[in-house]
Amino acid sequence: MDSQTSQSSQASAQESQKTQGSQEPQEEAQASQASRPAPSAHTFQVDLRGLVDLLSHHLYSSPRVYLRELLQNAVDAITARRAEEQDAPARVRLHADGGTLRVEDTGVGLTESDVHELLATIGRSSKRAEGLQEARSDFLGQFGIGLLACFVVAERIRVVSRSARTPDAPPVEWTARDDGSYTVRTLPDSARPEPGTTVHLQARAGAGEWLTEERVLALARDFGSLLPYDVRVGEEAVTDLPAPWDRAYPSPAARRVALARHCHDLFGFSPLDSIDLDVPVAGIRGVAYVLPSAVSPAQRAGHRVHLKGMLLTERAEQLLPDWAFFVRCVLDTDSLRPTASRESLYEDETLAAVREALGERIRSWLTGLAAGDPERLAAFLSVHHLGVKSLARHDTEMLRTMLPWLPFETTDGRLSLEEFAQRHPVVHFTRSVEEYRQVAPIASAQGIGVVNGGYTYDSELVEALPSVRPGTAVAELDADTVTAHLDAVDPAEELALAGFLATARAKLDPLGCDVVLRAFHPLSVPALHLDDRAARHERARAEAETQADDLWAGILGSLRGSAPRARLVLNHLNPLIRRISSLGEAELVGTATESLYGQALLMAQRPLRPADSALLNRAFIGLLEWATHGEDGHR
């Protein structure tokens, strides 16, 4: 032992003597730990069959995606090779016979070490290989699942590959089965003279239909029609470039016809029009097709999105703003991120920006029609005015542009708000269709202009009218406003009918309805039922109070407000009202009043409460009894 080691040992001994008391328990603990067996290291065991089941039932929507994965790997391999050899061949060939499928590419290929590292390790992506990371943004695949998806339709996968980076390396063969076993061996140069990869699939039982030539061709065209390389199934071309929206046409009319044919082939309908979707900053090119028939705003539109030429999804729902439900899109992009299954888009800031940009393209198309093609705009609005109204309520400029075109139901017929506002100094509107139906005939006869705001978005747009048309007066039409526009009856005549009115009011009071007498046109309307939302809410509260137990009746009673009651307005100019008011029999006046109330409800197309239905039935029977009473000699 040298002097340095000796000095170190002495110092250690002295330190040990200083801390002997405190070290004894620690030494015992260390001895106890030393007596225990050391923990053994393990690795996760992967059940490949279970993983394939997970892929087929939860990650992927259909076995059809296996072909997309094969095309994706082939295209990425070619892209990787061309990153280093710009003139490298770019071909993908597929050969299918129903039991097997062979996919050949002229891509970068693999060495034996690549095969061990990449193909035999689940979750490892060849895009992580050294030298490829900088080109990763050019690849279609981003998640490294690769060939594993092919086990959804195949029981055996055989890969023969030769590396373009290492020309002296021999071809290598990797063969894997769905039980998780695989073999690797090198082959003679003749097995693969040129760089690239060939993938052989052997169908699993019951999956042969996915490997027929007809099915493979259909899937390849669906997924790969916009791929930038030469892809063929047998002798049949798969790619069809340039894309229909990028091709040169002899005239705008010819382009419109060609795009309409493309839309019919793709979506199954002939569009009203097509809208170019060109967002260079986001690497997006495509077209939006306008649906020829109206659809519900709640219906989620499915759009076709290609990622670098490869079809990503046919059901992209979040691609456009919600208000643009009247179009179906097909586009190609290189900026949006796919989810792990590569069957939908990842919601992030980029997608939000693209959504806004595409919405702006559709908005510009609408304003362009308004400025230069009113006939096409009118044809579009006759079908899709609801979508434009949805946009206009949040976009002042769009509302100003569309104001002369958007149709509304009014007492003057179906007009735009611009034309209606020119006719009436005050634009009155109702918030429900029922309210409009109550007042429309009477308001029209009194010269009051009313817009039916009960349809989706209409009341919001009417209220926004002054913001784009300064000086326009807008007012909600309620029962008090209508009543105020009706002519009052001469006080002496109304006093003479006090007994009749008292009987009528007593009859309808249990229904929460007052009776007033007015003179108005048209003469053919004997009675008008008027109420508003506040009155309906109070009536609903009162009905709930009568049906509730003591506790809830007390709570509901405390909520009683001072809301106005509904009213039955009797038309003093109507001959029937004059005859009824002259009846001397109180019971008959009550029955007639109930009949007028029921008829006014029906004319307003209001939903009937149980009490209203019972009243109508009672009044009808009462009138029949009165009409037939004279036949017994008692009349």
Helices and strands as residue ranges (DSSP letters): H 3-18, H 20-35, H 48-54, I 55-59, H 65-84, E 91-96, E 100-105, H 112-114, I 115-119, G 126-128, G 133-138, G 146-152, E 154-162, E 172-177, E 182-186, G 189-191, E 196-203, G 208-211, H 213-224, E 230-233, E 236-237, G 244-246, H 252-267, E 274-279, G 280-282, E 284-290, E 303-307, E 310-316, E 327-333, H 349-372, H 374-392, H 396-402, E 407-410, E 413-416, H 417-423, E 426-430, H 433-445, E 450-452, H 458-463, H 465-468, E 473-476, H 479-485, E 487-488, H 491-496, H 498-508, G 509-511, E 513-519, E 527-530, H 533-547, H 550-558, E 566-571, H 575-581, H 586-603, H 610-629, G 630-632
